[in-house]
């Protein structure tokens, strides 16, 4: 992979958050405002996916500019 495109590795962060973080968070059995912490964690990872993809798209020189 080209060094200029090394930012694409950021796409692994949300996947790692779900695959590694979810089993760890599941052991806590805590609630945030009546919502299970695991649900909050997964929704946060989904939102983080959108943010990371927006950053990758902004950094990508092949994406169309408006």
Secondary structure by P-SEA (a helix, b strand, c coil): cccccccccccaaaaaaaacaaaaaaaaccccccccaaaaaaaaaaaaaaaaaaaaaaaccccccc
